[in-house]
Amino acid sequence: MAHKFAEIAFTQTVRRVQEAMGSRSGYAAMDSGPDHNNLLSEREKAFIEARDSFYMASVSETGWPYLQHRGGPAGFLKVLDQSTLGFADYSGNRQYVTTGNVLKNDRVAVFFMDYPNRVRLKLLGRMELVDADDTPKMVRLEDDGYRARVERGMIIHIEAFDWNCPQHITPRYSQAEVDKLIELEREENRDLRSRAEQLASPNISKIGEGELELIVTGVRQLADRIRAFELRAPSGEPLPEIKPGAHIEVPVVLGSSTNEVRRYSIASNPNRRDVYEIAVFCEPDGRGGSDWIHKNYQLGSVLGVSLPINYFDIQTDTNPAVLIAGGIGITPIKSIAQALQNQTVDFELHYTGRKASAMAYLDRLQREFGPRMTSYVGDLGQRMDLERVLASAPANAEVYVCGPAKLIDGVLIAANQLGIDRERVHFERFDAQVGADARPVEVTLLRSGEVLHVTPDQTLLDAILDAGVEIPNSCRVGQCKSCAVKVLAGEPEHWDEALSPFERDSGGLMCPCVSRAKGNSLVLDI
Ligand code: FES
């Protein structure tokens, strides 16, 4: 057995019902692999410690279940270690139903709800009652300053737990949570007022030739070297609708070149029509575009940007999703997570970075997604185990990944090893990075008669364009297939995310912006 909750809860009868209802195959993968979901991770620990109430069921000696609600100050249920919870049992209505039940049958089920974030955790364990005079144990369970009489301690030895999907949870808010939300609104209003004042005398010289005219209405430092730019329409009219994962091309001026553009994902909530926010990482060893943006985009700057483009859209509206982001790759993943949350699709978000101060939106996403998000901060020694993340995902989950090439390649390799269908792994690259093991390739362009010697550090597309042969291209990272060309001889090594198996195998196409050759040469129909 692997998944401990399934081992306990999926009895033979439950399995027969799953079989009859057609859901058995989806849960079958939970029966194999190493044991899991019996030891709490940091994610469950943080979730439990943030709760100010929970529901607990016990079973009477006559076989009746009994459910009770327990409440107290946030964190009154203590996580004593990875497999033990405990709390002080304060004097209540003195019926002692739970206490009596567990004397005969120590099994309990506990249910934790986070209503605002629509997340729930269920847990199975065995209850140990602790005498109020047992000072060494009680001292770990009592709450400082909570004025009620303690009758005993209750310790739960965890046997299994599982996260539930968010379906059918109506968001509800405590007074403290409402106050926090109102304060955020107030803060935003103050911010908007101060920006409106700054925009009273805008700089009206327009940069760029894109067909969408936008004004920079906000600039803020998100993280080390990462700055957010808010872009709005000049007279406040609604912006074109976008799908999550969309990006825009924004202008930069480098030397005498005035029509260069850089692509940035729209990181703001895709439901918003009033603003597009982009987050720009100033690359120390880049080609200068991000540095130029940091130095020259100011409040009031008028930009001609492209209409939104999307090569990284959500694939289904129903399947659960695993979202994986590395560094600035969080920007499209953030908007995908927000869209899934709006659509009440189950998802988990894994976000990794070198250090917390370099991870854009980290605090905000932790607040917004709570236990659905796990962060891995490199300088705290936290590492994402890709194989484990993918192995514990539901069998029908779609995987979305964005970040450095190493992360994307790691996900593809782990998914392949676990037998995850390649069609369920979706990714977006920032750059067409040539792999460290790339070899030189001789490329013959049949129609123009050119023979190109492509060096290991060059993409085929760059070599073709450098030779003065114009072919269409757009994303340059293997996402749009606008550069696709027919291969007449030689075997291509495909690295794009755009062509279908049919287009590759029967159509004989390849994307030279990222793909190379398995052998030493290729002949292309251009
Ligand atoms: S330019 Fe987009 S796939 Fe090559």
Residues whose N, C-alpha, C, O or C-beta is under 5 A from the ligand:
A	BS01	FES	N473 S474 C475 R476 V477 G478 Q479 C480 K481 S482 C483 C511 C513
